[in-house]
Amino acid sequence: EMNRGCPYSCLFCVNYGLNKLYKDAGGYYREKSIPVLIREMREKKERYGLQFAYLVAESFLTTSRERLQQFSTRYPAEVRLPFWIEARPESITAEKMRLLEDCGCEGISVGVESGDEGFRRTLLNRRMSNAKIVKAFEILARSRLRVSANNVIGFPTETRELIFETIELNRQLPGVAGVMCSLYNPYHGTRLREIAEERGYIDKDALAGDYRKESILRMEHLSHDELWGLQRTFPLYVKFPKSRWEEIRQAESLTPGGDKIYEELAEEYRQQFMK
Ligand code: SF4
């Protein structure tokens, strides 16, 4: 664990609630000092024979230049483990990528979340342009890092058309090995949960589900089945040419016929994009 919390407050994220809760106590976000991090990682590497590290920091690159430089000097000399990080698109620069490559960073997960700028700004409080997101992925595509793009669908009020805006944005991102798509869940303490309650999409005492496979919102314009179908076909829509979209649309259907088409397309996807 490198940091705890996040300096940002996206309205769907638990960090929104934590930042609000700790507002009068100096805030929730804190960064572990690099010497302590290095010491802990060396201990764990020796004790457990670690071969790979997932460095837990919600937005690894959103920190001071001095801290990154200290990390990049000490980590390769004292820990020397390949590692994976998470980052916000606007924190990605060519200089930081060179530094990460030199440290042994193997991969990076970047939050795209949603493809419509207005929706992203007003409903999610993520204030960055699509051009900025595309530019970040262009920088990553020129690096040696494996790249994963994280997306969420099924936000309150989100429509099928808006989900396709997210698909379209992902189609513009070069060099993405992992196209990830989660289902929105309304966590307590987040502003978006309040909006979901206000709109009657959930009951006040409803518990959030598993973002990998469940949506608990009741939205008349977007059923659970349609969302699950879109979630499973999301990477197919992103990676396959539009001439295949009619076929992919059939694979959304949660029926034996739809499942069969989905399995065939998924196998093709694995062969083509996951080797
Ligand atoms: S940047 Fe990521 S971790 Fe931070 S508040 Fe937004 S969604 Fe949460």
Boltz pocket constraint, residues with backbone or C-beta under 6 A from the ligand:
constraints:
  - pocket:
      binder: B
      contacts: [[A, 6], [A, 7], [A, 8], [A, 9], [A, 10], [A, 13], [A, 14], [A, 15], [A, 16], [A, 58], [A, 59], [A, 88], [A, 111]]
      max_distance: 6.0
